[in-house]
Amino acid sequence: MNKIIVAGGTGFIGSHLVKKFLDEGHKVFILDANINYFYPLDDFTIKNLEWRNKNLIKDAKIFKFNLNDIDELRRTIDEINPTHIVNLAALPLAKNAISDTDDAFNSIIVNAKNFMEILRDKKSNTKFIHISSSMIYGDFEKEPNFEEASKNPKEIYGSFKYASEVIVQGYAKIFDINLNIIRPTAVYGPTDNNRRVIQTFIEKALKNETIYANNPENNFLDFTYVDDAAEGIKCVTLAETPKNEAFNISYGKANSIMTMINILREYFPKLKFEAQNKDTFYPKRGSLDISKAKKYTNYQPKTDLKSGIKKYIDFINSNLK
């Protein structure tokens, strides 16, 4: 039985990951900052949080404190003595990094440095999984885009995530820390509270509000159902992977925003939609190459976009209305 710390384990992806570890019999410890929501607390978001607490994380032990407090972080890690640490504790969205730059810096960069400082002193073989983002690539240069592609982030969030990768890799090389980096993208699904595109569009459709989409025919994302994202992180965490390697984790095939809207129309025939063509800070993206994750782990994403949207809408109809 492994003892696994999931920093940020009460969050969207983190809570689904915690459930996967628990279901396999591992002992899971959640480290999370004092409550700091990056979204409004309305009826839907509160129900999502209640569902996570009741169904995903109830059997994990939770430690609540500011992860920037390195002394408290060190005491907690020493007390648990984990076999694995997964660091999902960070401001979750690129748009939030613009308005909450200090929170972004502290949660992405300072947290990463703190974990590395502690692991360098422990001189243990604790495996550390650092969750980064596909935003570090900037405009994708390949289709699909592979891990060794150029890194040229176009905005604050991607820049901070890339800086955090450089930091953890530097520590890992000098102090022989067992590190892997994971780059997810466009994650969606049950209990998402972060106003990502699919959540936003479904909620607008439920309220009969107009959906506005930027350049939907030519805007492609590798939409990844949350269960697949959590499965990929679990696989990399528990597998015997090469040290200091990065892994893309996604479905592995991009779809246009327009394709996603057309799938939503199957459930909301009266959906109101308007296309826009605005300048945006978001990079041009597409599919991620996930062949490395498949090579070194048992990762096999199972949920295509059409199936994922159906599962997500079924969850909303069954649990949130």
BAKOLZA-124905 format. One record per residue (C-alpha): residue number from 1; residue in one letter; chain; x, y, z. Coordinates in pm, 1 decimal, always signed. Example, Ala and Ser with C-alpha at 12.3 -4.5 7.8 and 13.67 -1.06 7.14 Angstrom:
REM residues 2
<node 1; a; A; <+1230.0; -450.0; +780.0>>
<node 2; s; A; <+1367.0; -106.0; +714.0>>
REM end
This chain:
REM residues 321
<node 1; m; A; <+0.0; +0.0; +0.0>>
<node 2; n; A; <+138.4; +337.7; -104.0>>
<node 3; k; A; <+102.4; +655.2; +98.5>>
<node 4; i; A; <+16.4; +928.1; -150.5>>
<node 5; i; A; <-8.5; +1301.3; -93.9>>
<node 6; v; A; <-234.0; +1487.5; -337.1>>
<node 7; a; A; <-177.5; +1860.0; -295.9>>
<node 8; g; A; <-487.9; +2031.7; -426.4>>
<node 9; g; A; <-686.0; +1712.1; -376.5>>
<node 10; t; A; <-1015.3; +1886.7; -298.5>>
<node 11; g; A; <-1013.3; +2051.4; -641.5>>
<node 12; f; A; <-1165.4; +1940.4; -970.8>>
<node 13; i; A; <-901.4; +1705.8; -1112.9>>
<node 14; g; A; <-749.5; +1637.6; -771.4>>
<node 15; s; A; <-1068.9; +1499.3; -619.2>>
<node 16; h; A; <-1119.2; +1255.5; -908.0>>
<node 17; l; A; <-755.4; +1148.1; -875.0>>
<node 18; v; A; <-794.0; +1092.8; -500.1>>
<node 19; k; A; <-1090.5; +860.9; -565.9>>
<node 20; k; A; <-884.2; +653.7; -810.9>>
<node 21; f; A; <-603.2; +606.8; -559.3>>
<node 22; l; A; <-848.4; +520.3; -281.0>>
<node 23; d; A; <-1028.4; +266.4; -499.7>>
<node 24; e; A; <-697.1; +86.2; -553.2>>
<node 25; g; A; <-637.3; +59.3; -179.0>>
<node 26; h; A; <-374.2; +330.7; -136.8>>
<node 27; k; A; <-368.6; +561.3; +164.3>>
<node 28; v; A; <-433.3; +918.5; +48.6>>
<node 29; f; A; <-356.3; +1247.0; +221.1>>
<node 30; i; A; <-489.2; +1573.7; +82.2>>
<node 31; l; A; <-299.7; +1898.7; +135.5>>
<node 32; d; A; <-494.9; +2207.1; +41.6>>
<node 33; a; A; <-469.0; +2575.8; +109.2>>
<node 34; n; A; <-718.8; +2765.4; +318.5>>
<node 35; i; A; <-1042.8; +2802.6; +123.7>>
<node 36; n; A; <-978.1; +3035.8; -169.9>>
<node 37; y; A; <-1231.7; +2986.4; -444.7>>
<node 38; f; A; <-1163.5; +3122.6; -791.2>>
<node 39; y; A; <-1532.5; +3109.2; -882.0>>
<node 40; p; A; <-1860.1; +3237.8; -737.8>>
<node 41; l; A; <-2038.9; +3012.4; -492.1>>
<node 42; d; A; <-2382.0; +2954.6; -644.5>>
<node 43; d; A; <-2623.7; +2662.5; -628.2>>
<node 44; f; A; <-2433.5; +2457.0; -889.8>>
<node 45; t; A; <-2085.9; +2512.7; -747.8>>
<node 46; i; A; <-2196.1; +2436.1; -392.9>>
<node 47; k; A; <-2362.0; +2111.4; -505.7>>
<node 48; n; A; <-2044.0; +2018.2; -694.4>>
<node 49; l; A; <-1836.0; +2070.2; -380.1>>
<node 50; e; A; <-2079.7; +1867.4; -171.4>>
<node 51; w; A; <-2069.6; +1584.2; -428.0>>
<node 52; r; A; <-1687.9; +1579.9; -424.3>>
<node 53; n; A; <-1682.7; +1567.5; -45.3>>
<node 54; k; A; <-1943.2; +1290.5; -25.1>>
<node 55; n; A; <-1836.4; +1072.8; -318.6>>
<node 56; l; A; <-1471.3; +1136.9; -404.2>>
<node 57; i; A; <-1259.6; +1245.8; -108.3>>
<node 58; k; A; <-1447.0; +1136.6; +206.5>>
<node 59; d; A; <-1201.1; +854.5; +284.6>>
<node 60; a; A; <-886.2; +1065.6; +250.5>>
<node 61; k; A; <-721.8; +1250.2; +538.9>>
<node 62; i; A; <-724.9; +1625.2; +474.9>>
<node 63; f; A; <-469.3; +1878.3; +599.3>>
<node 64; k; A; <-577.6; +2240.3; +552.6>>
<node 65; f; A; <-305.9; +2505.9; +555.1>>
<node 66; n; A; <-132.0; +2755.4; +330.7>>
<node 67; l; A; <+114.9; +2553.2; +123.7>>
<node 68; n; A; <+339.9; +2857.9; +98.5>>
<node 69; d; A; <+417.9; +2796.7; +467.6>>
<node 70; i; A; <+723.0; +2578.7; +408.6>>
<node 71; d; A; <+767.6; +2492.3; +776.9>>
<node 72; e; A; <+412.4; +2356.9; +806.8>>
<node 73; l; A; <+452.0; +2181.2; +473.0>>
<node 74; r; A; <+775.2; +2018.7; +589.8>>
<node 75; r; A; <+620.2; +1903.8; +920.2>>
<node 76; t; A; <+323.5; +1752.1; +738.9>>
<node 77; i; A; <+534.4; +1569.2; +480.2>>
<node 78; d; A; <+766.9; +1438.4; +752.6>>
<node 79; e; A; <+464.5; +1315.2; +949.0>>
<node 80; i; A; <+314.7; +1132.2; +650.8>>
<node 81; n; A; <+643.8; +1011.1; +498.1>>
<node 82; p; A; <+477.7; +956.2; +158.6>>
<node 83; t; A; <+582.0; +723.1; -119.4>>
<node 84; h; A; <+439.6; +964.1; -377.7>>
<node 85; i; A; <+343.4; +1331.7; -396.3>>
<node 86; v; A; <+120.3; +1476.4; -669.5>>
<node 87; n; A; <+118.5; +1855.6; -680.9>>
<node 88; l; A; <-209.8; +1986.9; -822.1>>
<node 89; a; A; <-223.7; +2280.5; -581.1>>
<node 90; a; A; <-222.3; +2584.8; -805.3>>
<node 91; l; A; <-444.9; +2857.8; -940.1>>
<node 92; p; A; <-644.1; +2666.5; -1202.0>>
<node 93; l; A; <-702.9; +2893.3; -1502.1>>
<node 94; a; A; <-505.3; +3112.1; -1740.3>>
<node 95; k; A; <-753.6; +3398.1; -1716.3>>
<node 96; n; A; <-722.5; +3402.8; -1335.4>>
<node 97; a; A; <-346.3; +3449.6; -1359.9>>
<node 98; i; A; <-402.0; +3788.8; -1522.4>>
<node 99; s; A; <-623.7; +3924.0; -1244.4>>
<node 100; d; A; <-462.5; +3732.5; -956.1>>
<node 101; t; A; <-94.9; +3744.0; -1049.1>>
<node 102; d; A; <+30.8; +3716.3; -691.1>>
<node 103; d; A; <-189.6; +3411.7; -625.7>>
<node 104; a; A; <-67.7; +3259.0; -951.4>>
<node 105; f; A; <+298.3; +3317.4; -865.5>>
<node 106; n; A; <+267.8; +3186.7; -510.7>>
<node 107; s; A; <+56.7; +2881.5; -592.7>>
<node 108; i; A; <+249.7; +2778.8; -905.9>>
<node 109; i; A; <+609.9; +2881.0; -845.8>>
<node 110; v; A; <+653.5; +2917.7; -468.1>>
<node 111; n; A; <+467.3; +2591.1; -400.3>>
<node 112; a; A; <+687.1; +2405.6; -649.0>>
<node 113; k; A; <+1003.8; +2546.1; -492.2>>
<node 114; n; A; <+884.2; +2456.5; -142.1>>
<node 115; f; A; <+820.9; +2092.6; -232.4>>
<node 116; m; A; <+1163.7; +2067.2; -395.0>>
<node 117; e; A; <+1338.4; +2223.7; -94.9>>
<node 118; i; A; <+1178.1; +1963.5; +131.4>>
<node 119; l; A; <+1253.7; +1670.2; -97.9>>
<node 120; r; A; <+1617.0; +1772.0; -137.6>>
<node 121; d; A; <+1658.9; +1747.9; +239.4>>
<node 122; k; A; <+1466.8; +1423.0; +284.6>>
<node 123; k; A; <+1703.4; +1226.4; +61.4>>
<node 124; s; A; <+1426.1; +971.9; +7.4>>
<node 125; n; A; <+1295.0; +810.9; -308.9>>
<node 126; t; A; <+955.5; +979.0; -282.5>>
<node 127; k; A; <+823.4; +1017.5; -636.2>>
<node 128; f; A; <+711.6; +1373.3; -711.4>>
<node 129; i; A; <+454.7; +1444.9; -983.3>>
<node 130; h; A; <+441.8; +1808.6; -1087.4>>
<node 131; i; A; <+127.4; +1910.0; -1275.0>>
<node 132; s; A; <+201.8; +2165.7; -1543.3>>
<node 133; s; A; <-7.8; +2264.6; -1846.7>>
<node 134; s; A; <-17.4; +2248.2; -2225.1>>
<node 135; m; A; <-16.6; +2629.5; -2212.3>>
<node 136; i; A; <+363.8; +2616.4; -2177.5>>
<node 137; y; A; <+392.6; +2533.7; -2549.1>>
<node 138; g; A; <+226.2; +2852.8; -2667.3>>
<node 139; d; A; <+112.3; +2798.9; -3025.5>>
<node 140; f; A; <+137.9; +2427.4; -3100.3>>
<node 141; e; A; <+401.8; +2366.7; -3365.5>>
<node 142; k; A; <+300.6; +2008.1; -3444.3>>
<node 143; e; A; <-20.7; +1809.3; -3485.6>>
<node 144; p; A; <-16.1; +1631.5; -3252.3>>
<node 145; n; A; <+220.5; +1833.5; -3033.5>>
<node 146; f; A; <+484.8; +1625.0; -2856.9>>
<node 147; e; A; <+663.1; +1685.3; -2524.9>>
<node 148; e; A; <+990.1; +1798.6; -2682.3>>
<node 149; a; A; <+820.1; +2066.6; -2895.6>>
<node 150; s; A; <+917.8; +2431.6; -2847.7>>
<node 151; k; A; <+804.6; +2606.9; -2531.7>>
<node 152; n; A; <+697.3; +2963.8; -2599.7>>
<node 153; p; A; <+409.9; +3057.7; -2365.7>>
<node 154; k; A; <+207.5; +3360.7; -2469.9>>
<node 155; e; A; <+57.0; +3466.1; -2136.6>>
<node 156; i; A; <+117.1; +3473.8; -1760.1>>
<node 157; y; A; <-24.3; +3134.7; -1663.2>>
<node 158; g; A; <+174.5; +2941.7; -1922.3>>
<node 159; s; A; <+485.8; +3142.3; -1837.0>>
<node 160; f; A; <+455.1; +3061.4; -1465.2>>
<node 161; k; A; <+388.4; +2694.5; -1539.7>>
<node 162; y; A; <+695.3; +2679.0; -1764.2>>
<node 163; a; A; <+905.6; +2851.2; -1498.4>>
<node 164; s; A; <+785.9; +2596.8; -1241.5>>
<node 165; e; A; <+893.4; +2313.4; -1472.2>>
<node 166; v; A; <+1241.8; +2460.5; -1503.3>>
<node 167; i; A; <+1260.9; +2495.6; -1124.0>>
<node 168; v; A; <+1156.6; +2139.4; -1039.4>>
<node 169; q; A; <+1378.4; +1992.2; -1312.9>>
<node 170; g; A; <+1677.3; +2187.3; -1183.9>>
<node 171; y; A; <+1627.8; +2054.2; -830.8>>
<node 172; a; A; <+1567.9; +1702.3; -960.4>>
<node 173; k; A; <+1891.7; +1697.6; -1158.8>>
<node 174; i; A; <+2110.5; +1831.3; -878.2>>
<node 175; f; A; <+1953.1; +1636.8; -589.4>>
<node 176; d; A; <+1846.0; +1321.2; -777.3>>
<node 177; i; A; <+1476.7; +1367.5; -698.6>>
<node 178; n; A; <+1241.7; +1117.0; -860.0>>
<node 179; l; A; <+1039.1; +1362.6; -1070.5>>
<node 180; n; A; <+785.5; +1345.2; -1350.4>>
<node 181; i; A; <+597.6; +1637.0; -1506.2>>
<node 182; i; A; <+245.1; +1607.5; -1647.0>>
<node 183; r; A; <+88.5; +1845.6; -1898.7>>
<node 184; p; A; <-290.4; +1810.6; -1919.4>>
<node 185; t; A; <-517.7; +2016.4; -2142.7>>
<node 186; a; A; <-883.9; +2122.9; -2175.6>>
<node 187; v; A; <-1014.7; +1901.9; -1894.7>>
<node 188; y; A; <-1393.8; +1892.0; -1847.2>>
<node 189; g; A; <-1656.2; +1686.5; -1671.0>>
<node 190; p; A; <-1847.9; +1631.2; -1346.8>>
<node 191; t; A; <-1791.6; +1877.0; -1059.1>>
<node 192; d; A; <-1596.2; +2130.3; -1267.4>>
<node 193; n; A; <-1640.4; +2469.1; -1099.8>>
<node 194; n; A; <-1374.6; +2665.6; -1283.5>>
<node 195; r; A; <-1584.7; +2801.0; -1570.6>>
<node 196; r; A; <-1396.2; +2618.3; -1843.0>>
<node 197; v; A; <-1554.2; +2631.9; -2186.5>>
<node 198; i; A; <-1772.6; +2318.8; -2177.9>>
<node 199; q; A; <-1902.2; +2389.0; -1827.7>>
<node 200; t; A; <-1979.4; +2747.9; -1925.3>>
<node 201; f; A; <-2158.7; +2649.8; -2246.5>>
<node 202; i; A; <-2369.7; +2379.0; -2077.2>>
<node 203; e; A; <-2475.6; +2612.0; -1796.8>>
<node 204; k; A; <-2569.3; +2883.3; -2046.6>>
<node 205; a; A; <-2768.4; +2631.1; -2249.7>>
<node 206; l; A; <-2952.9; +2518.9; -1936.0>>
<node 207; k; A; <-3044.9; +2881.7; -1867.1>>
<node 208; n; A; <-3139.8; +2942.2; -2233.1>>
<node 209; e; A; <-2869.8; +3209.4; -2257.6>>
<node 210; t; A; <-2674.7; +3286.6; -2574.0>>
<node 211; i; A; <-2338.5; +3113.8; -2614.7>>
<node 212; y; A; <-2058.6; +3325.7; -2761.0>>
<node 213; a; A; <-1766.5; +3137.2; -2914.8>>
<node 214; n; A; <-1446.9; +3284.5; -3054.5>>
<node 215; n; A; <-1353.8; +3159.1; -3402.6>>
<node 216; p; A; <-1531.0; +2827.1; -3336.9>>
<node 217; e; A; <-1459.0; +2661.6; -3673.8>>
<node 218; n; A; <-1082.2; +2704.4; -3642.0>>
<node 219; n; A; <-1034.3; +2690.5; -3265.1>>
<node 220; f; A; <-930.5; +2335.6; -3170.2>>
<node 221; l; A; <-882.9; +2184.7; -2823.4>>
<node 222; d; A; <-788.0; +1835.6; -2711.6>>
<node 223; f; A; <-1089.5; +1805.0; -2482.2>>
<node 224; t; A; <-1008.1; +1556.0; -2204.9>>
<node 225; y; A; <-1274.6; +1400.6; -1984.1>>
<node 226; v; A; <-1178.8; +1436.2; -1619.1>>
<node 227; d; A; <-1178.7; +1061.6; -1554.3>>
<node 228; d; A; <-923.9; +1015.6; -1835.3>>
<node 229; a; A; <-709.2; +1301.1; -1702.0>>
<node 230; a; A; <-713.4; +1153.5; -1350.4>>
<node 231; e; A; <-638.2; +807.0; -1487.9>>
<node 232; g; A; <-338.4; +941.2; -1678.3>>
<node 233; i; A; <-197.5; +1114.5; -1371.7>>
<node 234; k; A; <-251.7; +797.1; -1168.0>>
<node 235; c; A; <-75.0; +585.1; -1430.7>>
<node 236; v; A; <+232.0; +810.3; -1444.1>>
<node 237; t; A; <+242.0; +834.8; -1064.8>>
<node 238; l; A; <+244.0; +461.4; -1001.8>>
<node 239; a; A; <+442.8; +339.4; -1303.8>>
<node 240; e; A; <+818.8; +286.2; -1320.7>>
<node 241; t; A; <+878.0; +585.3; -1545.9>>
<node 242; p; A; <+1213.3; +742.0; -1642.4>>
<node 243; k; A; <+1313.6; +1016.8; -1400.2>>
<node 244; n; A; <+1281.8; +1383.0; -1495.0>>
<node 245; e; A; <+1055.1; +1315.6; -1794.0>>
<node 246; a; A; <+745.7; +1511.9; -1895.4>>
<node 247; f; A; <+425.6; +1345.5; -2015.7>>
<node 248; n; A; <+133.3; +1489.3; -2209.5>>
<node 249; i; A; <-197.0; +1363.0; -2068.9>>
<node 250; s; A; <-507.6; +1417.8; -2280.9>>
<node 251; y; A; <-755.3; +1231.6; -2499.3>>
<node 252; g; A; <-506.9; +1264.0; -2784.0>>
<node 253; k; A; <-733.9; +1406.7; -3053.5>>
<node 254; a; A; <-852.8; +1765.3; -3082.3>>
<node 255; n; A; <-1200.2; +1882.5; -3180.7>>
<node 256; s; A; <-1312.7; +2226.3; -3286.6>>
<node 257; i; A; <-1528.1; +2442.7; -3062.8>>
<node 258; m; A; <-1791.4; +2418.1; -3336.4>>
<node 259; t; A; <-1791.8; +2038.1; -3313.7>>
<node 260; m; A; <-1845.5; +2066.5; -2939.8>>
<node 261; i; A; <-2134.6; +2312.1; -2991.2>>
<node 262; n; A; <-2299.0; +2079.4; -3242.5>>
<node 263; i; A; <-2282.0; +1795.8; -2989.2>>
<node 264; l; A; <-2448.3; +2022.1; -2732.3>>
<node 265; r; A; <-2726.5; +2096.5; -2982.9>>
<node 266; e; A; <-2825.7; +1729.7; -2964.5>>
<node 267; y; A; <-2921.4; +1791.5; -2601.6>>
<node 268; f; A; <-3031.5; +2153.5; -2633.3>>
<node 269; p; A; <-3211.3; +2189.8; -2970.2>>
<node 270; k; A; <-3298.8; +2552.9; -2895.2>>
<node 271; l; A; <-2938.0; +2644.0; -2811.7>>
<node 272; k; A; <-2862.2; +3005.7; -2899.1>>
<node 273; f; A; <-2515.4; +3061.6; -3042.2>>
<node 274; e; A; <-2315.7; +3350.2; -3188.8>>
<node 275; a; A; <-1967.1; +3328.0; -3338.7>>
<node 276; q; A; <-1713.6; +3600.7; -3267.5>>
<node 277; n; A; <-1369.0; +3683.7; -3397.2>>
<node 278; k; A; <-1181.7; +3862.7; -3120.6>>
<node 279; d; A; <-815.7; +3891.3; -3039.8>>
<node 280; t; A; <-725.4; +3661.7; -2749.6>>
<node 281; f; A; <-424.4; +3579.9; -2536.6>>
<node 282; y; A; <-487.5; +3208.1; -2577.0>>
<node 283; p; A; <-240.2; +3023.3; -2800.4>>
<node 284; k; A; <-335.3; +2819.6; -3104.8>>
<node 285; r; A; <-371.3; +2464.5; -2981.8>>
<node 286; g; A; <-472.4; +2122.7; -3109.9>>
<node 287; s; A; <-398.1; +1761.3; -3022.3>>
<node 288; l; A; <-132.9; +1648.3; -2774.7>>
<node 289; d; A; <+88.1; +1352.3; -2857.7>>
<node 290; i; A; <+29.5; +1100.0; -2576.7>>
<node 291; s; A; <+241.9; +818.1; -2717.4>>
<node 292; k; A; <+506.4; +857.7; -2444.4>>
<node 293; a; A; <+249.0; +808.6; -2166.8>>
<node 294; k; A; <+115.6; +501.7; -2347.7>>
<node 295; k; A; <+468.3; +364.1; -2388.7>>
<node 296; y; A; <+571.1; +387.2; -2024.9>>
<node 297; t; A; <+236.7; +336.8; -1848.9>>
<node 298; n; A; <-98.3; +164.6; -1897.5>>
<node 299; y; A; <-266.4; +491.4; -1996.0>>
<node 300; q; A; <-546.1; +445.6; -2248.7>>
<node 301; p; A; <-801.4; +730.7; -2256.8>>
<node 302; k; A; <-1152.1; +594.6; -2305.7>>
<node 303; t; A; <-1392.5; +886.2; -2337.9>>
<node 304; d; A; <-1431.5; +1071.1; -2667.7>>
<node 305; l; A; <-1592.7; +1414.3; -2674.1>>
<node 306; k; A; <-1941.9; +1297.4; -2762.5>>
<node 307; s; A; <-1944.3; +1032.9; -2487.8>>
<node 308; g; A; <-1789.9; +1274.0; -2236.4>>
<node 309; i; A; <-2049.1; +1544.1; -2294.9>>
<node 310; k; A; <-2327.1; +1286.4; -2252.2>>
<node 311; k; A; <-2175.2; +1167.3; -1922.9>>
<node 312; y; A; <-2134.3; +1526.3; -1804.7>>
<node 313; i; A; <-2492.1; +1626.3; -1888.1>>
<node 314; d; A; <-2625.8; +1306.1; -1729.6>>
<node 315; f; A; <-2430.3; +1393.3; -1412.9>>
<node 316; i; A; <-2577.7; +1745.4; -1406.1>>
<node 317; n; A; <-2932.0; +1618.5; -1461.2>>
<node 318; s; A; <-2894.9; +1354.4; -1188.8>>
<node 319; n; A; <-2709.2; +1553.1; -922.7>>
<node 320; l; A; <-2726.8; +1929.3; -971.8>>
<node 321; k; A; <-3081.1; +2013.6; -1074.0>>
REM end
